[in-house]
Amino acid sequence: LAIQSEGEAPVACHKGCATCCTIRVTATAPEVLLAARYIRVASEPLKRADIDLPQRLAEADRVTRGLSEQERVALRRFCPFIASGVCVIYRVRPLACRGHASHDKRACVEAAAGRADSVPYSVAHMTVRSLVQNAMQSALRDAGYTWAAYELNHALSIALEDPGCEARWAAGEDVFAAAQVDEVSIEEMARTFDRIKALQ
């Protein structure tokens, strides 16, 4: 990322800024399962701080399930993992969150309020996120695992409601199929991965 960022303007993102945390987040099954493990461990300590993650997630999933990216932003509803402006699952946040970085905080605020259509984002962050995610999805596909992208709230709700879903996913079942996001079809992604492999 440091190499890719050479010559770019500095990133304006900082701890306590959650302006963009109203967008829909997608994740692969390993990212969902890692976040589910973390939430199970962190839930009790966070409850003592009056943060009920499973309840927040269930409510967010109820309100956001099935919405398009544009509909999700129009809700202006924060991610259920934001508490006092801080992401409480930051250590295990998905690649989608890691790859979303802006050069202009004011532009983010304007876009979140519906007064701007674009934000000057970090091409370096987006590029590295895409490369890592696509490589992971291709490797999952080659290994025989499900490799789609899933809407985070919905998939995490499935994972937390069913403690056996990780073992079933590892056995090859698409446990998050109901949460799959299809902006780019699986078939198109598969063709792209195959073309890239053919170049080796």
Buried (B, 14 or more C-beta within 10 A) or exposed (E): BEEBBEEBEEBBBEEEBBBBBBBBBBBBBBBBBBBBEBBBEBBEEBEEEEBBBBEBBBBBBEEBEEBEBEEBBEEEBBBBBBBEEEBBBEEBBBBBBBBBBBBBBEBBBBBBEEEBEEBEBBEBBBBBBEEBBBEBBBEBBEEEBBBBBBBBBBBBBBBBEEEEBBEEBEEEEBBBEEBBBEEEEBEEBBEEBEEEEEEE
